Amino acid sequence: MNSSAETAGEADQFFREAFCRNIGLLTEEEQEKLRRTTVGVIGAGGVGGLHLTTLARLGVGGFHIADMDRYELANVQRQCGAFVHTLGKNKAEAMREIALGINPHLRLKVFSEQIGRENIHQFLEGVDVLIDGIDFFSLEARRCAFDAARERGVYTVTAGPLGFGSAMLVFAPQDGMTFDEYFDIHPDMNETEKIIAFAVGLAPAALHMRYLNLGSVNLKKKSGPSLVTACTLCGVLAATEVIRIVLRKDRPAAVPHYFQYDPYLQKLKKGYVRWGNRHPLQRVKRWYLARKLGARA
């Protein structure tokens, strides 16, 4: 039976060899800091699974993963844990095995139940950065997670797949706008109004709207198109932002700053939306989108 010292030595050797090609872009000290970092990923589907595997390959040493859903055939076209042999399996549990296949020495906590107000603080215990991989239409779960992270002093990164590209927002824990303040969400709004506010606030540049067929979006069924290329880009953007936050490369540009990149259009847009979704132009966009989708503005 191996002693704890021998086990630690094996883990050290594995880490040095497995992630040696990161050195030169990261210093050895920075790589070791990533090893000590724990990232929370809520949602292990299209974007959440890619957040997990990308960060695991960057050498992040700890994760809390949460997802209550199970893989279905429609997930195969974009979710990195969806294979014929994983259909019907819990997504968080399946991604746990994939992550351990990358680094068997990872520190992992898996939550295969829904994350809500009763267990969000347990999920966030020991988490250094939270990444939002929550289903686009699960807004209340998202609000709960963002509020709890801010309360605990944890940065939150959200990168959403939009068309062929991705839009990214960062929420700072100490200052800046809260989730509800940025998206201009109020208790008297119905669910559809909140979803539309989230969609417009996520990507103020709306690059994907130039080619998105809105007829493919169904608010009642809570469904819409999503591509693996966009999900992959989400993983890249969010993982890079985690590195910047953890290694303190520079101060993150938190909301109302935004960032969107669309490789299909070959356009990148970043900017600052004063007052967030309360900005007059954002209000017009919300009204327009609600009208196009046949919803009450």
Secondary structure, 3 states (H helix, E strand, C coil): CCCHHHHHHHHHHHHHHHCHHHECCECHHHHHHHHHCEEEEECCCCCHHHHHHHHHHHCCCEEEEECCCECCHHHCCCCCCCCHHHCCCEHHHHHHHHHHHHCCCCEEEEECCCCCCCCHHHHHCCCCEEEECCCCCCHHHHHHHHHHHHHCCCEEEEEEEECCEEEEEEECCCCCCCHHHHHCCCCCCCHHHHHHHHHHHHCCCCHHHHCCCHHHCECCCCECCCCHHHHHHHHHHHHHHHHHHHCCCCCCCCCCEEEEEECCCCEEEEEECCCHHHCHHHHHHHHHHHHHCCCCC
